[in-house]
């Protein structure tokens, strides 16, 4: 069966070595952009290839000017082909941030039409806690010819943000309120936005809540707004994808992403 939202570590373990499964390590640190690659080379899930948030899952500013601009479809096609992804592959992405980075790859794949993509529930920490196998070094997959087209309806650009029926901010409450701002030059949130911190999607063990719990939480945030019309954002369009993953896992639809997010909203260009 294809996995299109989340996958438990126990299930992934059963598919290690399967030719039609692609595992992608997305570990990344905003404080040290090189840290993810170092930790990958030191130890990773066997068969996993590495994708860098800045270099692979972001691109030069074309549609937005946030800290992690959305890659063009051509750039994504190149990256996915290099990772060995084609229409027959089941993709599993993981990180060590509760899925906060891996969800970006999940969303980008679905945006380009590849639905058989999932995020490892519980992330790298659940994998190692279970004492499942790891390996060191660098791995590569046989390149493929990825084909896909972007679903532009899922993407919202800055000019359209004021017309959104609902804006949902995925950042921590203190950043949403503007109490602190560790990354961007201006603190606060987009006027009218409500707050649903992406970590609210996780339980005390770092696993996603069950679909029923997620559904109740998200419906409380959405109110009467059609989930597919709601626009999700964060600081730079990364952890907002975690909320979109939770929305889909809860059976509420797809939502829309303002990829530029707060860092684009406050940009002067």
C-alpha positions, 0 to 999 in steps of 0.5 A, a space after each residue: 500500500 502507498 504511504 501518503 502522509 506518515 509512516 511508522 519506523 517499524 513499517 519503514 524497517 520492513 522495506 529497507 533495501 526495497 528498490 522502489 522505496 527512496 529514503 531521504 534524510 532532511 536533517 538541518 539546523 538553522 543555527 548551523 546549516 552544515 550540521 545536517 550533512 555532518 550528522 547524515 555522514 556520521 549515521 543515517 538510516 541505511 539506503 538514505 540519501 541526503 537533501 539539504 534545505 538550503 541547497 535542494 529544497 529551496 531555490 533562488 528567489 523567483 516567486 517569493 523572497 523569503 529565507 527559503 524561496 520555493 524552487 522552480 519546477 525545473 529545479 525540483 525536477 532536477 533535484 528529484 531526478 538526482 535523488 532517484 525519484 520517479 512515479 513508481 517510487 515510495 518516498 520517505 523523508 525524515 529529520 530530527 525535528 519532529 518532521 518540521 523539515 521533512 514535511 517541506 520535502 513531502 509538500 514539494 513532492 505533492 506540489 509536483 504531483 508525486 503523492 506517494 510520499 510520507 514523513 517518518 513519524 517520530 523522526 530519527 530519534 524514534 528510529 534510534 530509540 528502537 535500535 533500528 539499523 544505521 550506517 555511516 558515509 554518503 549514499 547515492 541513488 541511480 538517477 531517474 527522470 522525474 516527471 511532474 507538474 506544479 499544482 499552482 492552486 496550492 501556492 499563494 504569493 504575497 499579493 494574494 495574501 490579504 485576500 485569504 479567508 484565513 491565515 494560519 501561522 505555524 511559528 511558536 506562540 512567542 514569535 507569533 505574538 512578536 515577543 521575540 524574533 530570532 531570525 527575521 528583522 521584524 517581529 510579529 505576524 501577518 494581520 488577521 492571522 491565527 496561530 497553530 504552532 506546528 509542534 501542537 501536532 505532536 504528542 509528548 513522544 514526538 509522534 503525530 497525534 492520531 487523525 481524530 485529535 488532529 482533526 479536532 485541533 485543526 477544526 478549532 483553528 479553522 472555524 467555518 473556513 474551508 480547509 482547502 482555502 486556508 493559507 498556511 505560513 511560518 517564518 520561511 515556508 518550511 514548518 508551515 508544511 508540517 501543518 499542511 501534513 497534519 491537515 491532510 493526515 486528519 482527512 481535512 484536505 490540502 490547504 494552501 502554502 504561502 511559501 515566502 511566509 513572514 520573511 517574505 511578507 516583511 521583505 522590501 523589494 
